[in-house]
Amino acid sequence: QVQLVESGGGLVQPGGSLRLSCAASGSIFSINAMAWYRQAPGKQRDLVAHITRSGSTDYADSLKGRFTISRDNAKNTVYLQMNSLKPEDTAIYYCNIFAVAVASDTLRSYWGQGTQVTVSS
């Protein structure tokens, strides 16, 4: 089994910053891509940022310049640095990874439980 534990969410004022973390643990053989998604109330879940194992990144166009995704392969952890936060960034943020578990030859998608980010004065 592979588990994802997210942390770092909370309440922040507009213009503030937060750093989300997502640590993968369990019977992991390898992790390929890692990503962050978000889902606002009443809306679909959308991609925020994506990072390959080699560190290539991609972002939702509207978030470029404010959000930065990074990863630490030794710690099986992905981060999301969020700056200049706006009320419209309020959402539940989910971590997603594509990984191969030990004793498996199948690349599978795994999701975290989500962490709430609220941007409000």
N, CA, C and O of each residue as an XYZ file, in Angstrom:
484
protein
N       0.832     -1.196      0.000
C       0.000      0.000      0.000
C       0.867      1.246      0.000
O       1.961      1.264      0.565
N       0.360      2.284     -0.642
C       1.012      3.580     -0.693
C       0.094      4.594     -0.037
O      -1.095      4.664     -0.345
N       0.653      5.375      0.865
C      -0.127      6.406      1.545
C       0.485      7.768      1.270
O       1.703      7.912      1.159
N      -0.394      8.771      1.162
C       0.024     10.148      0.981
C      -0.512     10.976      2.145
O      -1.696     10.910      2.476
N       0.368     11.750      2.755
C      -0.041     12.614      3.861
C       0.308     14.048      3.505
O       1.473     14.391      3.302
N      -0.727     14.881      3.432
C      -0.555     16.285      3.090
C      -0.550     17.131      4.343
O      -1.166     16.779      5.349
N       0.148     18.246      4.276
C       0.175     19.184      5.399
C       0.470     20.576      4.876
O       0.901     20.753      3.737
N       0.232     21.558      5.728
C       0.582     22.924      5.391
C      -0.573     23.828      5.036
O      -0.381     25.030      4.854
N      -1.762     23.280      4.933
C      -2.907     24.121      4.618
C      -3.317     24.969      5.813
O      -2.793     24.810      6.916
N      -4.259     25.870      5.577
C      -4.746     26.706      6.664
C      -5.383     27.974      6.158
O      -5.717     28.104      4.980
N      -5.545     28.912      7.080
C      -6.135     30.208      6.776
C      -5.028     31.238      6.611
O      -4.129     31.337      7.445
N      -5.101     31.994      5.538
C      -4.089     33.019      5.266
C      -4.781     34.243      4.686
O      -5.803     34.127      4.008
N      -4.219     35.414      4.954
C      -4.779     36.643      4.413
C      -4.382     36.813      2.955
O      -3.359     36.281      2.524
N      -5.176     37.545      2.197
C      -4.792     37.839      0.806
C      -3.403     38.455      0.746
O      -3.053     39.319      1.550
N      -2.617     37.992     -0.226
C      -1.241     38.439     -0.354
C      -0.250     37.600      0.407
O       0.958     37.759      0.235
N      -0.733     36.713      1.243
C       0.138     35.871      2.048
C       0.647     34.653      1.295
O       0.372     34.471      0.109
N       1.392     33.826      2.008
C       2.011     32.645      1.424
C       1.734     31.413      2.281
O       1.542     31.502      3.493
N       1.721     30.274      1.618
C       1.653     28.984      2.286
C       2.524     28.008      1.529
O       2.739     28.151      0.325
N       3.026     27.009      2.250
C       3.776     25.938      1.618
C       3.128     24.605      1.987
O       3.075     24.222      3.155
N       2.641     23.916      0.968
C       2.041     22.601      1.174
C       3.101     21.518      0.984
O       4.014     21.650      0.169
N       2.955     20.450      1.757
C       3.828     19.293      1.619
C       2.979     18.041      1.464
O       1.867     17.959      1.986
N       3.515     17.074      0.745
C       2.838     15.790      0.582
C       3.913     14.704      0.610
O       4.750     14.613     -0.288
N       3.871     13.895      1.647
C       4.859     12.838      1.813
C       4.232     11.486      1.498
O       3.182     11.129      2.033
N       4.891     10.752      0.630
C       4.433      9.409      0.274
C       5.187      8.377      1.097
O       6.393      8.499      1.312
N       4.477      7.374      1.547
C       5.106      6.322      2.345
C       4.447      4.985      2.037
O       3.426      4.918      1.353
N       5.054      3.924      2.559
C       4.509      2.593      2.332
C       5.407      1.787      1.416
O       6.615      2.015      1.342
N       4.810      0.860      0.734
C       5.569     -0.069     -0.113
C       5.800      0.534     -1.500
O       5.204      0.108     -2.490
N       6.673      1.528     -1.541
C       6.942      2.247     -2.781
C       8.207      1.712     -3.432
O       9.257      1.627     -2.796
N       8.098      1.356     -4.694
C       9.283      0.977     -5.464
C       9.851      2.192     -6.177
O      11.057      2.436     -6.142
N       8.973      2.954     -6.828
C       9.420      4.165     -7.510
C       8.249      5.111     -7.695
O       7.095      4.691     -7.781
N       8.566      6.396     -7.756
C       7.558      7.426     -8.016
C       7.927      8.136     -9.295
O       9.060      8.594     -9.450
N       6.997      8.234    -10.204
C       7.204      8.986    -11.434
C       6.738     10.417    -11.222
O       7.342     11.167    -10.454
N       5.681     10.789    -11.890
C       5.196     12.165    -11.792
C       4.499     12.421    -10.459
O       3.936     11.514     -9.845
N       4.552     13.679    -10.032
C       3.839     14.131     -8.842
C       3.109     15.421     -9.201
O       3.568     16.178    -10.057
N       2.000     15.667     -8.565
C       1.207     16.836     -8.950
C       0.344     17.316     -7.792
O       0.113     16.608     -6.811
N      -0.120     18.546     -7.950
C      -1.105     19.122     -7.040
C      -2.336     19.506     -7.854
O      -2.227     20.058     -8.949
N      -3.487     19.208     -7.311
C      -4.768     19.615     -7.864
C      -5.509     20.420     -6.792
O      -5.149     20.393     -5.615
N      -6.533     21.124     -7.222
C      -7.374     21.808     -6.246
C      -8.825     21.755     -6.684
O      -9.140     21.659     -7.870
N      -9.693     21.821     -5.692
C     -11.123     21.784     -5.959
C     -11.823     22.783     -5.057
O     -11.828     22.639     -3.835
N     -12.411     23.793     -5.670
C     -13.191     24.792     -4.941
C     -14.627     24.300     -4.799
O     -15.062     23.447     -5.573
N     -15.365     24.817     -3.832
C     -16.746     24.373     -3.630
C     -17.583     24.515     -4.890
O     -17.624     25.584     -5.500
N     -18.249     23.435     -5.280
C     -19.125     23.477     -6.436
C     -18.420     23.430     -7.780
O     -19.054     23.575     -8.824
N     -17.102     23.225     -7.756
C     -16.346     23.209     -9.010
C     -15.620     21.883     -9.178
O     -15.514     21.099     -8.236
N     -15.126     21.641    -10.375
C     -14.396     20.416    -10.635
C     -12.970     20.520    -10.091
O     -12.472     21.608     -9.800
N     -12.339     19.372     -9.965
C     -10.961     19.330     -9.520
C     -10.049     19.673    -10.706
O     -10.138     19.050    -11.763
N      -9.190     20.649    -10.525
C      -8.322     21.126    -11.598
C      -6.852     20.950    -11.255
O      -6.461     21.007    -10.089
N      -6.048     20.735    -12.283
C      -4.602     20.638    -12.101
C      -4.028     21.998    -11.726
O      -4.342     23.013    -12.347
N      -3.184     22.001    -10.706
C      -2.471     23.213    -10.302
C      -1.066     23.195    -10.879
O      -0.644     24.139    -11.546
N      -0.341     22.102    -10.615
C       1.044     22.000    -11.070
C       1.451     20.538    -11.124
O       0.880     19.686    -10.443
N       2.453     20.272    -11.953
C       2.903     18.907    -12.216
C       4.419     18.911    -12.288
O       5.012     19.858    -12.805
N       5.059     17.852    -11.769
C       6.504     17.767    -11.840
C       6.907     16.332    -12.143
O       6.402     15.388    -11.536
N       7.826     16.184    -13.092
C       8.316     14.854    -13.441
C       9.411     14.428    -12.466
O       9.857     15.214    -11.631
N       9.832     13.178    -12.587
C      10.871     12.681    -11.687
C      12.183     13.454    -11.871
O      12.946     13.633    -10.921
N      12.430     13.899    -13.083
C      13.658     14.638    -13.374
C      13.552     16.119    -13.016
O      14.545     16.843    -13.075
N      12.354     16.571    -12.647
C      12.195     17.941    -12.193
C      11.574     18.899    -13.177
O      11.476     20.091    -12.885
N      11.157     18.431    -14.316
C      10.455     19.302    -15.260
C       9.076     19.638    -14.712
O       8.371     18.774    -14.191
N       8.706     20.902    -14.838
C       7.458     21.364    -14.222
C       6.492     21.943    -15.251
O       6.874     22.358    -16.345
N       5.237     21.949    -14.853
C       4.193     22.537    -15.672
C       3.142     23.098    -14.726
O       2.889     22.526    -13.665
N       2.523     24.226    -15.109
C       1.571     24.904    -14.246
C       0.312     25.278    -14.994
O       0.328     25.452    -16.212
N      -0.775     25.401    -14.261
C      -1.967     26.016    -14.821
C      -1.593     27.448    -15.210
O      -0.913     28.144    -14.456
N      -2.032     27.873    -16.366
C      -1.614     29.174    -16.892
C      -1.876     30.312    -15.906
O      -1.062     31.226    -15.776
N      -3.001     30.252    -15.221
C      -3.390     31.352    -14.337
C      -2.548     31.425    -13.074
O      -2.610     32.410    -12.339
N      -1.752     30.375    -12.815
C      -0.991     30.320    -11.570
C       0.511     30.528    -11.773
O       1.262     30.638    -10.804
N       0.938     30.581    -13.008
C       2.365     30.758    -13.292
C       2.873     32.054    -12.670
O       2.261     33.115    -12.796
N       4.005     31.932    -11.998
C       4.599     33.102    -11.363
C       4.241     33.256     -9.903
O       4.931     33.963     -9.169
N       3.166     32.602     -9.463
C       2.782     32.696     -8.047
C       3.013     31.388     -7.303
O       3.340     31.392     -6.116
N       2.846     30.276     -7.997
C       2.997     28.955     -7.368
C       4.240     28.271     -7.909
O       4.585     28.415     -9.082
N       4.910     27.521     -7.035
C       6.098     26.763     -7.430
C       6.015     25.351     -6.867
O       5.864     25.158     -5.661
N       6.115     24.376     -7.749
C       6.126     22.978     -7.328
C       7.570     22.487     -7.299
O       8.383     22.852     -8.148
N       7.869     21.659     -6.314
C       9.199     21.057     -6.219
C       9.058     19.688     -5.554
O       8.002     19.346     -5.021
N      10.137     18.919     -5.596
C      10.079     17.589     -4.988
C      11.437     17.206     -4.442
O      12.475     17.685     -4.898
N      11.402     16.332     -3.455
C      12.606     15.757     -2.880
C      12.485     14.249     -3.058
O      11.770     13.585     -2.308
N      13.178     13.718     -4.042
C      13.038     12.300     -4.355
C      13.534     11.408     -3.214
O      13.016     10.309     -3.018
N      14.515     11.866     -2.474
C      15.029     11.072     -1.356
C      13.991     10.939     -0.243
O      13.997      9.959      0.502
N      13.114     11.912     -0.134
C      12.082     11.903      0.910
C      10.707     11.529      0.362
O       9.728     11.510      1.108
N      10.628     11.232     -0.935
C       9.327     10.919     -1.555
C       8.291     11.999     -1.238
O       7.145     11.695     -0.910
N       8.699     13.233     -1.339
C       7.860     14.355     -0.945
C       7.770     15.384     -2.065
O       8.750     15.674     -2.753
N       6.570     15.924     -2.226
C       6.349     17.000     -3.184
C       5.840     18.211     -2.419
O       5.098     18.075     -1.446
N       6.240     19.389     -2.864
C       5.886     20.638     -2.205
C       5.168     21.564     -3.177
O       5.318     21.458     -4.395
N       4.393     22.466     -2.613
C       3.777     23.525     -3.399
C       3.921     24.829     -2.624
O       3.273     25.030     -1.597
N       4.765     25.699     -3.123
C       4.937     27.025     -2.527
C       3.941     27.963     -3.209
O       3.956     28.125     -4.429
N       3.081     28.572     -2.403
C       2.043     29.451     -2.936
C       2.255     30.853     -2.394
O       2.211     31.076     -1.184
N       2.485     31.793     -3.294
C       2.712     33.185     -2.912
C       1.618     34.088     -3.466
O       0.872     33.708     -4.368
N       1.542     35.278     -2.912
C       0.560     36.276     -3.366
C      -0.828     35.663     -3.470
O      -1.509     35.811     -4.485
N      -1.230     34.992     -2.439
C      -2.497     34.261     -2.475
C      -3.692     35.200     -2.575
O      -3.698     36.304     -2.031
N      -4.703     34.719     -3.292
C      -5.918     35.483     -3.534
C      -7.115     34.700     -2.992
O      -7.038     33.482     -2.835
N      -8.209     35.385     -2.710
C      -9.395     34.651     -2.237
C      -9.837     33.543     -3.187
O     -10.353     32.517     -2.744
N      -9.641     33.740     -4.479
C     -10.046     32.714     -5.446
C      -9.138     31.479     -5.427
O      -9.422     30.494     -6.109
N      -8.059     31.526     -4.659
C      -7.225     30.334     -4.466
C      -7.796     29.411     -3.387
O      -7.287     28.310     -3.174
N      -8.843     29.860     -2.714
C      -9.462     29.037     -1.682
C     -10.008     27.749     -2.285
O     -10.793     27.774     -3.233
N      -9.583     26.633     -1.725
C      -9.969     25.327     -2.254
C      -9.379     24.238     -1.360
O      -8.582     24.507     -0.462
N      -9.787     23.025     -1.628
C      -9.093     21.873     -1.063
C      -8.012     21.479     -2.062
O      -8.282     21.306     -3.250
N      -6.800     21.341     -1.570
C      -5.666     20.999     -2.421
C      -5.309     19.528     -2.215
O      -5.138     19.062     -1.088
N      -5.201     18.814     -3.328
C      -4.939     17.386     -3.301
C      -3.589     17.071     -3.951
O      -3.229     17.625     -4.990
N      -2.879     16.187     -3.321
C      -1.642     15.656     -3.877
C      -1.963     14.403     -4.695
O      -2.827     13.607     -4.325
N      -1.256     14.245     -5.804
C      -1.441     13.076     -6.669
C      -0.075     12.586     -7.144
O       0.759     13.386     -7.568
N       0.151     11.295     -7.075
C       1.397     10.732     -7.595
C       1.108      9.525     -8.464
O       0.083      8.860     -8.314
N       2.030      9.255     -9.373
C       2.029      8.021    -10.141
C       3.221      7.206     -9.650
O       4.372      7.626     -9.773
N       2.929      6.043     -9.096
C       3.975      5.260     -8.459
C       3.801      3.779     -8.750
O       2.717      3.300     -9.084
N       4.928      3.071     -8.608
C       4.929      1.617     -8.693
C       5.206      1.089     -7.294
O       6.209      1.438     -6.671
N       4.321      0.260     -6.821
C       4.499     -0.326     -5.495
C       5.458     -1.506     -5.556
O       5.655     -2.117     -6.606
N       6.045     -1.808     -4.413
C       6.925     -2.974     -4.314
C       6.143     -4.219     -4.685
O       4.973     -4.354     -4.330
N       6.792     -5.134     -5.404
C       6.179     -6.397     -5.842
C       5.052     -6.159     -6.834
O       4.149     -6.985     -6.967
N       5.105     -5.043     -7.523
C       4.119     -4.746     -8.562
C       4.848     -4.223     -9.789
O       5.922     -3.633     -9.669
N       4.277     -4.434    -10.963
C       4.864     -3.867    -12.171
C       3.913     -2.874    -12.817
O       4.024     -2.564    -14.003
N       2.978     -2.384    -12.016
C       1.931     -1.515    -12.531
C       2.088     -0.106    -11.988
O       2.209      0.097    -10.780
N       2.085      0.857    -12.887
C       2.105      2.261    -12.493
C       0.672      2.666    -12.147
O      -0.239      2.540    -12.964
N       0.498      3.146    -10.945
C      -0.836      3.499    -10.481
C      -0.879      4.934     -9.969
O       0.141      5.513     -9.597
N      -2.085      5.490     -9.959
C      -2.311      6.832     -9.445
C      -2.784      6.743     -7.999
O      -3.649      5.936     -7.658
N      -2.204      7.582     -7.168
C      -2.583      7.643     -5.757
C      -2.918      9.087     -5.398
O      -2.313     10.027     -5.913
N      -3.898      9.244     -4.500
C      -4.347     10.576     -4.092
C      -4.217     10.746     -2.582
O      -4.397      9.805     -1.809
N      -3.901     11.971     -2.190
C      -3.945     12.319     -0.785
C      -5.364     12.653     -0.358
O      -6.286     12.682     -1.173
N      -5.519     12.904      0.929
C      -6.853     13.157      1.477
C      -7.295     14.607      1.287
O      -8.465     14.931      1.489
N      -6.385     15.457      0.908
C      -6.716     16.860      0.688
C      -6.414     17.714      1.909
O      -6.530     17.261      3.048
N      -6.029     18.947      1.652
C      -5.795     19.906      2.733
C      -6.461     21.229      2.350
O      -6.327     21.705      1.223
N      -7.169     21.803      3.296
C      -7.935     23.019      3.022
C      -7.037     24.245      3.052
O      -6.255     24.442      3.982
N      -7.164     25.060      2.018
C      -6.508     26.370      1.970
C      -7.606     27.419      1.854
O      -8.414     27.388      0.926
N      -7.626     28.342      2.802
C      -8.610     29.411      2.804
C      -7.885     30.745      2.809
O      -7.066     31.024      3.684
N      -8.202     31.561      1.816
C      -7.590     32.880      1.701
C      -8.674     33.914      1.974
O      -9.594     34.097      1.176
N      -8.550     34.581      3.109
C      -9.600     35.516      3.524
C      -9.028     36.507      4.524
O      -8.120     36.189      5.292
N      -9.577     37.707      4.497
C      -9.195     38.719      5.479
C     -10.149     38.699      6.667
O      -9.989     39.483      7.602
